[in-house]
Amino acid sequence: MASTINENGRLRAVLLDWAGTAIDHGSRAPARVFVEVFAAVGIELTESEARGPMGLAKRDHVAAILALPRVHELWSRIHKRTPSPEDVDDIYRRFLPLQKAVLADHCEPIPGVVEAVDFCRRHGIAIGSTTGYTSELMEVVIPAAARAGFAPDVVVCSDEVPAGRPAPWANFRAAERLGIFPPAAIVVIDDTAPGVAAGRNAGMPTLGVTLTGNGVGLSASELASMGANDQAQRAAAVGSLLLEAGADGCLGGVADLPAWLEARDFRSPSAVFRSSRA
């Protein structure tokens, strides 16, 4: 694809995360499988422990769970030794087929995502994406999501770059494949702290997602059943963590992106997408 330089300051692309941002409301597929795979090796995880490292590449996620003090101590007690890199590899090998088996049921675009993508494309904004899933796992996800209406222009998987989030490499690879630069012309959207940090590390304006993602962890129907005050409190709590990770702002979900862009006069060469903290 021919490169497009951001000569007049306009927004040229949006990079979306997948689970919890674009599809799988509440990022339920990976959380469920991490609980199952650790149970198989004698460790009963809380949902909070399973979700805590979300956004990392999945092998890194396994390692981060094993490094949690309670899990590390429990593993050492059960197995009479501390967890090793080989243990990380073993759990990760167990994780992959379990994750692949459930993914087909978690590929539905989050409400409003398809419409937001259509809005961007109508205004000449390309849609890229990055994910903590491997290429093998995305063989299930990409066609299923496309059938449901979500088909980004490029997809960068965790095994296509030297290191996963919070490293910026996946964002750089997506920009390269889109042929778009500089980083200021690209907005990253992610529902996890590592994903937000990766956008920040890439020098790209970055938005956190509060309500539809890992931080709240609820399906669309479960979220809808919450009162407005409860939703606002949950969004504020998640948002504070994402802002601390470096987000320039937060959306409840990608459905809010068109309004966020309109509020910033995004068609103008003088539009500003970075926060004053940038």
Residue pairs with C-beta under 8 A, 6 or more apart in sequence:
1 177
1 178
1 179
2 179
3 179
3 180
3 181
4 12
4 179
4 180
4 181
4 185
5 181
5 182
6 12
6 180
6 181
6 182
6 184
6 185
8 269
9 184
9 185
9 269
9 270
9 271
10 185
10 266
10 267
10 268
10 269
10 271
11 125
11 185
11 186
11 187
11 261
11 266
11 271
11 273
12 124
12 125
12 126
12 180
12 185
12 186
13 125
13 126
13 127
13 128
13 175
13 178
13 180
13 185
13 186
13 187
14 120
14 125
14 126
14 127
14 128
14 186
14 187
14 188
14 189
14 257
15 128
15 129
15 130
15 171
15 174
15 175
15 186
15 187
15 188
15 189
15 199
15 204
16 22
16 113
16 127
16 128
16 129
16 130
16 152
16 189
16 190
16 254
17 55
17 129
17 130
17 131
17 189
17 190
17 191
17 192
17 195
17 209
18 24
18 129
18 130
18 131
18 133
18 141
18 145
19 27
19 29
19 30
19 106
19 131
19 132
19 133
19 214
20 26
20 27
20 54
20 191
20 192
20 209
20 212
20 213
20 214
21 110
21 189
21 190
21 191
21 195
21 209
21 212
21 213
21 254
22 109
22 110
22 113
22 129
22 145
22 150
22 152
22 254
23 106
23 107
23 108
23 109
23 110
23 113
23 141
23 145
23 150
24 106
24 107
24 108
24 110
25 108
25 110
25 111
25 212
25 218
25 219
25 220
25 223
26 212
26 213
26 214
26 216
26 217
26 218
26 219
26 220
26 222
26 223
27 51
27 54
27 191
27 213
27 214
27 217
28 106
28 217
28 219
29 99
29 102
29 103
29 105
29 106
30 54
30 58
30 61
30 99
30 132
31 47
31 50
31 51
31 54
31 214
31 217
32 102
33 95
33 98
33 99
33 102
34 45
34 50
34 61
34 62
34 65
34 95
35 45
35 47
35 50
36 98
37 91
37 94
37 95
37 98
38 44
38 45
38 50
38 65
38 71
38 91
39 45
40 94
41 90
41 91
41 94
42 74
42 78
42 79
43 71
43 74
43 75
43 78
45 65
45 71
47 217
49 65
49 68
49 70
49 71
50 65
51 214
51 217
52 64
52 65
52 68
53 60
53 61
53 64
53 65
53 194
54 61
54 132
54 192
54 194
54 214
55 132
55 165
55 190
55 191
55 192
55 193
55 194
55 195
55 214
56 64
56 132
56 164
56 165
56 194
57 132
57 158
57 159
57 163
57 164
57 165
58 92
58 95
58 96
58 99
58 132
58 133
58 134
58 158
59 88
59 89
59 92
60 164
61 132
62 88
62 91
62 92
62 95
63 88
65 71
66 72
66 75
66 83
66 87
66 88
66 91
72 82
72 83
75 82
75 83
75 87
76 82
76 83
79 87
96 134
96 136
96 137
99 133
99 137
100 136
100 137
100 140
103 137
103 140
103 141
103 144
104 140
104 144
107 140
107 141
107 144
107 145
107 148
108 145
108 148
109 145
109 148
109 149
109 150
110 212
110 220
110 253
110 254
110 255
111 220
111 253
111 255
112 253
112 254
112 255
112 256
113 150
113 253
113 254
113 255
114 148
114 149
114 150
115 255
115 258
116 254
116 255
116 257
116 258
117 127
117 150
117 152
119 257
119 258
119 261
120 126
120 127
120 257
120 258
121 127
123 266
123 267
126 153
126 178
126 180
127 152
127 153
128 152
128 153
128 154
128 155
128 156
128 174
128 175
128 177
128 178
128 186
129 152
129 154
129 155
129 156
129 174
130 155
130 156
130 157
130 165
130 170
130 171
130 173
130 174
130 195
130 198
131 138
131 141
131 155
131 156
131 157
131 158
131 170
132 158
132 164
132 165
133 141
133 157
133 158
134 157
134 158
134 159
135 157
135 159
135 160
137 157
138 155
138 157
142 151
142 155
145 151
153 178
154 174
154 177
154 178
156 170
156 171
156 173
156 174
156 177
158 164
158 170
160 170
160 173
161 167
161 169
161 170
161 173
162 169
163 169
164 170
164 194
165 192
165 194
165 195
165 197
165 198
166 193
166 194
166 195
166 197
166 198
166 201
167 198
167 201
168 198
168 199
168 201
168 202
168 203
170 198
171 183
171 186
171 188
171 198
171 199
171 202
171 204
172 202
175 181
175 183
175 186
175 202
180 186
182 203
183 202
183 203
183 204
184 203
184 204
184 205
184 273
184 274
186 202
186 204
186 205
187 204
187 205
187 206
187 207
187 273
188 195
188 196
188 198
188 199
188 202
188 204
188 205
188 206
188 207
189 206
189 207
189 208
189 209
189 251
189 254
189 257
190 196
190 198
190 199
190 206
190 207
190 208
190 209
191 208
191 209
191 210
191 212
191 213
191 214
191 215
191 242
192 213
192 214
192 215
193 241
193 242
193 244
193 245
194 245
196 206
196 208
196 242
196 245
196 246
196 247
197 245
197 246
199 205
199 206
199 246
200 206
200 245
200 246
200 247
205 248
205 273
205 274
205 278
206 246
206 247
206 248
207 247
207 248
207 249
207 250
207 251
207 257
207 260
208 238
208 239
208 242
208 243
208 245
208 247
208 249
208 250
208 251
209 242
209 250
209 251
209 252
209 253
209 254
210 216
210 234
210 235
210 236
210 238
210 239
210 242
210 250
210 251
210 252
210 253
211 223
211 231
211 234
211 235
211 238
211 252
211 253
212 220
212 223
212 252
212 253
212 254
213 238
213 253
215 234
215 237
215 238
215 241
215 242
216 223
216 234
216 235
216 238
218 226
223 231
226 234
235 250
235 252
238 250
239 247
239 250
242 250
243 250
248 273
248 274
248 275
248 277
248 278
249 260
249 275
251 257
251 260
264 271
264 272
264 273
265 271
266 273
